[in-house]
């Protein structure tokens, strides 16, 4: 404990490296007290100036330290993670909002790939982003999403394969990169729902109903852990 000092003297309360904090007591009320808490990488340092005494104490006995001032131990780790999570949330929200606007307008569409016919270019669980054929024209070498049909014209699903031949008039020859032979159907422009412009890997695996049953509780659990660390 530091030695007592006189009320009108300058009191050195804390020395952190080259940072010095001084308080001058000019209050005429003898029973007045001053409580100062300094937080740095070594922890919290609290001093109580009471009359002619300078006493090192614990801030928790008097007030609750503001969260933004606590930067040590688990709180320092929580603060870094919280900042990173916050910026990740901002970026993700911006991307989702932008994509929603474009998707609603029909400018782009997204679809989760379920099969391995385009491995290694596109893997199961990847998300493909497509634009209408009016924006980018289908041609040899491009990957397109088209509606697969039976011989009677009944739609059976959407396939995302590469154009390897043909034309818009007679129909395109399409083939999965991993398939040994071209598709039987030769889709024409009305059958093509979009041209692939971008592939987002893996994320689609977490958007299935079974995956969401795991992901949602995981997110809630992580949030509870962060909240507990915040209040520790």
Phi, psi and omega in degrees: 000134179294159180288150177299149179231163179282150186303324186267004180273155173287136183245123175275115186265327185202139177236105180246096184069245179254007182266122180243137177243129182235147176228132178252122183266104177246013182286132181277353180274113187295331184271005181289144180237153176232128179243123180233132178238129178243131180242126176219193184295342180267354178124196180265144178227116184240137181229138177248120176261109183234105181062244181258013183245145175240113187237129174279131187217196181244125182298331181297342178283346185238309183219166175266125181294133177304140185300323184290348180266350183266112188230029182233162175062218181295333180293324177296316177297317180297321182295318179295315180296319181297317179296316179298317180295322180296314180291323176298320179295319179298313181296314181298316179297320179297316179296315182295318179295315179298315180295321180298319179297312180295320181294318180296325180281350181086005182290325178221158176223154179234147179210140178273129179276131185253342184246169181256025184291341181249014177297138005266001182296314178229127183253158175303134182096350175283156175251129177257140177252126183238157174237156181298158179293341176286340179271312177231123182283137176295141175203170183302131179103337181272151177265131181235153172258125182225157180277116177281138183230153173283176181296335179272004177092000180288131180287136180244346181156178180251131180243145179242098183229168184267140175282125180243359180179184179082190180206177184291333183282309183268350182107147181270146172268120183239152183205139172287138182302331183265352181277147181285337184218160179295163177291152178292318181285143174247091185293143174255179185306317180298335181275341184274117182275341179177163177254130182288127179244342184203148179235126176256113185285150165070320191307326182300335179295334182269001182257004177280156180303319180294320180292322181295329177296336178265319186292316183298311176299327178296316179297317179297318179297316178296321179297319179295323178295314179298322181292323178294319178294326180296322183264004182291000000 
